[in-house]
Amino acid sequence: VYRTICSPMRSCLQMALDGHYDYLDGLVYGFICDASRHVAQVWPNSSPFFSYQFYVPRQFSLKSLKFYVDRVTDMKSQLEKSLGVRADFGRLLAAAQLVNITRSLLKEIYETRKADNPPLTGAEALEITNATVQMPKEQINQLLKEFIAELRQGSRKRYPGERLPRVAVMGSMLNNSQFISF
């Protein structure tokens, strides 16, 4: 795999080539950079499953809305053809509602981070966010509800009486909490 491709994209492609994603039937991923576009060109030739790169408009207009609807329709058609299944609107709606519950629960957890003495660190919040994309939504939603109940009880005081400095960490993909655990 070319070294000029960023390490996250290179790693994803290498893992696919090594069979780490063999349990998947397909992959839909967004256009985030030129490297992802190049990986999208290679991936279908190196794996037996469905692969689709989804483009989301960067601005809202009637033209971009039509483009988005066309992309969703095309993806749905290709998914159905490739996987031999029919996309059911009711199941898609239920899945979207489940994801929205996850997002709402995460928002509630992140709101607690605004306190002077937040009940969880940035690294812990990142770990929770990582779990939400790796676990089944029904399971993670239940765990998030339990965690929120714990937060509401006030039993998670990180540094009683002490306000520590806060630093925003920004940049490219950062999903390893060890980089911000200190």
C-alpha positions in Angstrom: 0.0 0.0 0.0 1.4 3.4 -1.0 3.1 5.4 1.8 1.7 8.6 0.4 -1.7 7.6 1.7 -2.4 8.6 5.3 -1.9 5.9 7.9 -5.7 5.6 8.9 -6.7 4.9 5.2 -3.6 2.7 4.7 -4.4 0.8 7.8 -8.1 0.2 6.8 -7.1 -1.1 3.4 -4.3 -3.3 4.8 -6.7 -4.8 7.4 -9.2 -5.5 4.5 -6.4 -7.2 2.5 -5.4 -9.2 5.6 -8.9 -10.5 6.1 -9.8 -8.6 9.3 -13.1 -7.4 7.8 -14.2 -10.8 6.5 -17.2 -10.8 8.8 -18.6 -7.9 6.9 -20.9 -8.2 3.9 -20.3 -4.6 2.8 -18.8 -1.2 3.5 -20.2 2.3 2.9 -17.9 5.1 3.7 -17.9 8.8 3.1 -15.6 10.9 1.0 -13.4 12.6 3.5 -10.2 13.2 1.5 -8.4 12.2 -1.6 -6.8 9.2 0.1 -10.3 7.8 0.9 -11.2 8.3 -2.8 -8.1 6.3 -3.8 -8.8 3.5 -1.3 -12.4 3.4 -2.7 -10.9 2.7 -6.1 -8.7 -0.1 -4.8 -11.0 -1.7 -2.3 -13.6 -3.3 -4.7 -10.7 -5.0 -6.5 -9.3 -6.5 -3.3 -12.3 -7.8 -1.5 -15.4 -9.9 -2.4 -17.9 -7.7 -0.6 -20.0 -4.7 -1.4 -18.1 -1.4 -1.3 -19.7 2.1 -1.8 -18.2 5.5 -1.3 -20.9 7.9 -0.4 -20.7 11.6 -1.2 -22.5 14.1 1.0 -23.0 17.6 -0.3 -21.0 20.3 1.6 -23.7 22.9 1.3 -27.5 23.0 1.2 -29.5 24.0 -1.9 -32.1 22.4 -4.1 -29.4 21.2 -6.4 -27.4 19.6 -3.5 -30.6 18.1 -2.1 -31.3 16.4 -5.5 -27.7 15.2 -5.6 -28.0 13.7 -2.1 -31.3 12.0 -2.9 -29.8 10.6 -6.1 -26.8 9.3 -4.2 -29.0 7.6 -1.5 -31.2 6.1 -4.3 -28.1 4.8 -6.1 -26.5 3.4 -3.0 -29.8 1.6 -2.1 -30.1 0.1 -5.5 -26.5 -1.1 -5.5 -26.8 -2.5 -2.0 -29.9 -4.4 -2.9 -28.4 -5.8 -6.1 -25.0 -6.7 -4.6 -26.4 -8.3 -1.4 -29.6 -9.7 -2.8 -31.8 -8.1 -0.2 -34.5 -5.4 -0.3 -34.1 -2.3 1.8 -37.1 -2.0 4.0 -38.1 1.6 4.8 -39.5 0.7 8.2 -36.3 -1.0 9.3 -34.2 1.9 8.1 -36.4 4.3 10.0 -36.1 2.2 13.1 -32.3 2.1 12.8 -32.2 5.9 12.3 -34.3 6.4 15.4 -32.1 4.1 17.4 -29.0 6.0 16.3 -30.7 9.3 17.2 -31.3 7.9 20.7 -27.6 7.2 20.9 -26.7 10.7 19.8 -29.1 12.2 22.3 -27.6 10.1 25.2 -24.1 11.1 24.1 -25.1 14.8 24.0 -26.4 14.5 27.6 -23.1 12.9 28.7 -21.1 15.6 26.9 -23.1 18.3 28.6 -21.7 17.2 31.9 -18.3 18.0 30.6 -19.1 21.7 30.7 -19.1 21.8 34.5 -16.1 23.3 36.3 -15.3 19.9 37.8 -16.6 17.5 35.1 -17.5 14.0 36.2 -15.5 12.4 33.5 -12.3 13.2 31.6 -11.9 13.9 28.0 -10.2 10.6 27.5 -13.2 8.8 29.2 -15.6 10.7 27.0 -13.7 9.6 23.9 -13.8 6.0 25.0 -17.5 6.2 25.4 -17.8 7.8 22.0 -15.6 5.0 20.5 -17.9 2.4 22.1 -21.0 3.9 20.5 -19.6 3.1 17.0 -18.4 -0.4 17.9 -21.3 -1.9 19.9 -24.8 -2.7 18.9 -27.0 0.3 19.5 -29.5 -1.4 21.8 -26.7 -2.6 24.0 -24.7 0.7 24.1 -27.9 2.7 24.6 -28.7 0.7 27.8 -25.2 1.2 29.1 -25.3 4.9 28.3 -28.6 5.2 30.2 -27.1 3.4 33.2 -24.0 5.7 33.1 -26.2 8.8 32.9 -28.1 7.6 36.0 -24.7 7.3 37.8 -23.8 10.8 36.7 -27.0 12.2 38.0 -26.4 10.6 41.4 -23.2 12.7 41.6 -21.0 9.8 42.7 -18.4 10.5 40.0 -16.4 13.5 41.3 -13.1 13.5 39.5 -11.0 16.1 41.4 -13.0 17.4 44.4 -12.3 21.1 45.0 -9.8 21.3 42.2 -10.3 22.9 38.8 -7.8 21.5 36.3 -6.8 23.3 33.1 -8.8 22.4 29.9 -7.2 22.0 26.6 -9.0 21.4 23.3 -7.3 18.8 21.2 -8.1 19.1 17.5 -6.7 17.8 14.3 -7.0 14.7 12.1 -8.5 11.5 13.3 -7.9 11.0 17.1 -9.7 8.0 18.4 -7.1 6.6 20.8 -7.8 7.9 24.2 -4.2 7.1 25.4 -3.0 10.2 23.5 -5.0 12.5 25.7 -4.8 10.6 29.0 -2.7 12.5 31.4 
